[in-house]
Amino acid sequence: MKVVCIDDKKLPQGASVTEGAEYKVIKQYVNAMEQKVYIIDGVVNEGRTQFGLHWIGYRAERFAPLDKKAVEIYDEYEMYV
């Protein structure tokens, strides 16, 4: 799945995603805090915060999916004469 980063603020120490950049998700899971998390291809996905807490992956809320197909909806009207 391809995604675009929409929030690169307050990243943990060592994280390296950039707002507006496209990334490929290689794995997703729900962490112990019940957050959906993405493992992103080609970037650092693991590290320690400034307080020594271990982090793995990026919160899914930081990204918007790119694989969705656009759908056009048309209203049908029947005319009776």
Secondary structure, DSSP 8 states (H G I E B T S, - for coil): -EEEE---SS--TT----TT-EEEEEEEEE-TTS-EEEEETTS--EEE-TTS-EEESEEGGGEEES---------------
